[in-house]
Amino acid sequence: MSFTERDLEDYVCEHPREAFGTTAEILGRQVRLPNGVLDVLAWDHYDGSIIVAELKARPLAGADVGQVARYAGDVGDILRWVGSRWVKPGSEAPAAISRFYHYFAMGQTDSSETCAIVPTLIGASITDKVLASIIGARGQAIIWHREEGRLTFAPAMPFGMARPHWDKDGWLRRLLARIYDECGIAASHHDDPVKRTS
């Protein structure tokens, strides 16, 4: 029997903490948005982020990044619209509502404790190129594996990004050395940062 996207969605919604690796709560599935139907919408109680997840029973593709990014944009637009109706600039709104407005309607906040909308792809596998695209869209990718009727989930990691062949002219070593110097890390800890990460 084949494993379908609906099977994956059912499992993720029944086991959100396994899938997202967070204290996640499912807020909705098959959520209708202006640009399509989102598979899963979740809330992360740990950091207050909104997880906008698109699920695939197949390997993830470049087009999936655009799809989930559109859905994340839709959620942000809707929240900005709601926030702009709740609070008018200069009003005496309660602090929580005011923070909401400034984050979503104004795109800024004076606090480091902001919620974020996280575009999330869950699929059977991913290439480094597609992973770079979802990371560039400020999102994340999670890979599922099926073992003995049970699913396991792990965050996708780039395989080729830290390999020495990326640093043939030494740019990565120089950049990492500069970052380490700015952070006050002793030279002995970064003699060859690229070699240590390969």
N, C-alpha and C positions, 0 to 999 in steps of 0.2 A: 504494500500500500504506500502511495506517495505521500510525502510530507508537504502540506500546502501552507500558503501564507495565512490562511484562516487558523490552521493548527498552531502556527507560531504565535499569532495574535492571542489566541485563547490561553496559551501557556504563559505568555508575558503578562497578561492581565490577571492571571491566577497567581503568578509568582513575580510581582514587580521588583521586589528587592533582590531577587536572584538576577533578573535581567539587567537592571540599571545599577546594581552595586551600591544602592543608596537606601535611605529610608523613604522610599518612593510610595506615593499613593496615586492610583489611577483616578483621573478626573473624568475621562471620557474615552470612548473608542468609536471609530468611524465618525469623527467630528467633521461636520460640514463647515467649510471655510470658503471665502470668496474664490480661491484658486484651486479648489478641489476638496477631496475628503481625506483628512488626516487619520492614520491608523490608530495612534494612541497619544493621548495628552495626559501628562503626569505632573505631579508636584513633588519636589524633593524637600522633605522636612528639615534636612540637615542644613542646607544653605539657602533655602527659599527659591531655588531655581525652578523654572518651568521647562519640562522636558517635552519637546515636540518630536515624536518618534515615528519614523516610517520604517516598516518591517518588510523584509524580503526573504523568501524561502530559497533564494538563489544567491550567487555572488553579487556583491554590490557593484553598481556601474556609475559612470560619471553623471548620467542623467538623473540618478537618484539624489545626488547632491543638490541639483537645481530644484528638484521637487520638494525636498524637505526644507530647503532655504526659503522657498516661496511660502510654505506653510508657516514657518517661523515668522516671516514677515507679516503674514496675515494676522497671526496671534498678536504680534507687537502693535500692528495698526489698530486692531480692535481694542486693545488695552489702552493705547494712547487716546483713542476716541472716548472710551469710558472715563479715563482720568481727566480729560479736558471738560467733561460734563460735571464731574464731581467738584472740581476745585477751580476757581478762577484766581489768577495771580493776585496776590495781596489779600486774599480772604483769610478769615480766622478758622480754617478747617482744622479738625483734629490732626495731630502730628502724623499718625500712620497714613491717613488719607493724603496729607500733604506730601509725604515722602513718595507715595505711590504716584501722585501727579508729576512730581519733579523727575522721577525716574522714567516714566513711560511717556508723558506728554512733552516734557522738556528734554529728555534724553540725558539728564544729569542729576547728580545728587551730591550732597556734602558728606555722605557717609560711605565707608568702605563696605558696609553691609547692604549691598544691593542685590536684588534678585535679577537673574538673567534668563533669557530665553535660549535654550540650548537645542539647536537642531541635532537630532540623533538618528543615525542609521543603524539598523540591526540587520545583519545578513550572514550568509554562509561563509563568505571570504571577501577579501578586498585587496586591490593592488595598491602599491605605494603611491601611484599617481592619484587614484581616487581618494585615498586617505589624506594626501596633501591637500586636496580640494576641500574635503569636509573640515579639516583643521583650519584651513584658510577662511572658511565660512563661520568660524568660531563654534564649530560643532564637535561631535564625537562619533566614533564608529564602534560598534560592539559586534563581536563575532560569536555566532552560536554554533555549538557542536551537539550532535545527537548521539547519545551513548545509551544503549539498552533501554530505549523508550523514554529516557530522561534528557532534558536539555541542560547544557552548561553554557555560561556566557563569560566572555573575557574582552577587555578593551583591546581594540586593534592597535598594534604598534608598528611603526615603520621599520622595514627590514633593511633598507639600503641607505637611510639618511645619514648614519654616522660611520659608514665604511670609509677606510682610508682613500679609496679612489676618488672620493668627492673633494679631497684636499690635496690634489696634485701640485698646486702652486703655493700651498701653505696658508691660504686665506682663513681656513677654519681654525687652525692652530693660533694664528695671530688674533682672530676675533675672540676665541675663548680665553686666551692669555689676557687680553684687554679687559674682558668681563671679570675674570678672576682678580685682576689687579684693582679694578674699581670696587669690587666687593671686599677687598682686604684679605683674600685667600693667599696663604703663603705659597711661594714659588715651588716648594717641594711637592705641593699637592697638584700642580698642573704642569709637570715637566713635559708630558706628552699626552694631552687630554684626548686627542683623537685616537691614539693607540689604545688608551684605556677603555674607550667606548666601542671599539670594534670587536 
